[in-house]
Amino acid sequence: MTKDEIINDFNEFLPTAYRSKANRAVCTELYGSSIVMANMMEREQLQRLYTEIAGLRYSNVLDIGCGTGDLLRSITAERECTGLGIDFADRAIAICNEHTGNGKLRFAALDIDELTTISETFDLIIAIDSLFLAADMQKVMRDMLNLCKKNATIIITASEYAFDESLSELIASNRTRIDVALTALQIPYAAYEYTAQETAYWQQAKSAVEKHKDEFIAEGNKSLYEGRIEEADAALAILNNNQAVRKWYVIHT
């Protein structure tokens, strides 16, 4: 798929997923919360994120690939802080702006390759499964570091799937493009592997979606149901062939 086709898909998926009660029921089973996310961060990883940032001091948060804004609202709800969420899906950003009226959070339709247009700095940056369309991963890493205040933290999650042969060698060495970029830039980082949990996540996701099939259909979202099943089947096929890697990255500046 081309980048434009992927953006169009997200512009269709995210608003529908946000409004679907059946999809929120699925999210509750997967994450222990009804927040809507278009990523592979299952319950254990979501709790890890909350635990990871609980001890951090942060006054301004950047969420790269914020979707409909649920996660950013969640991690800033009990904090005296501000936040900026960006996403390439402008229809998702429209939903963010419709449902955020506290003045703490701002949202903008922005591509991952346009980080240099952001004029403020942050002490916490999260990028949850949102860097996969980066045209130049090293540039994106440099841009993220340039947006950091002193003593900031960057948390990245990423799944690398061998949809074509160009990534097979990389995955065989248990690395992602983020590993390669950070190593080339000599940026110290900690990495944690979640590949085994990835398989369990997609199995649980498929089971949860199938469980709520009648609800999806009753609310007129049969295509959302079918799309989520197809996505799970495609992911599991690649994982079962050992052609995928999932990692967490934590960078302290």
Salt bridges, closest charged atoms under 4 A:
GLU12 OE2 - ARG91 NH1 3.20
GLU29 OE2 - LYS211 NZ 3.19
GLU29 OE2 - HIS212 NE2 2.69
GLU52 OE1 - ARG48 NE 3.67
ASP70 OD2 - ARG24 NH1 3.30
ASP70 OD1 - ARG73 NH2 2.66
ASP111 OD2 - LYS3 NZ 2.81
ASP113 OD2 - LYS3 NZ 3.33
GLU120 OE2 - ARG106 NH1 2.72
ASP129 OD1 - ARG246 NH1 2.81
ASP143 OD2 - LYS139 NZ 2.72
GLU160 OE2 - ARG177 NE 3.22
ASP179 OD2 - LYS247 NZ 3.11
GLU198 OE1 - ARG246 NE 3.46
GLU215 OE2 - HIS212 ND1 2.73
GLU226 OE2 - LYS222 NZ 3.92
ASP233 OD1 - LYS206 NZ 2.65
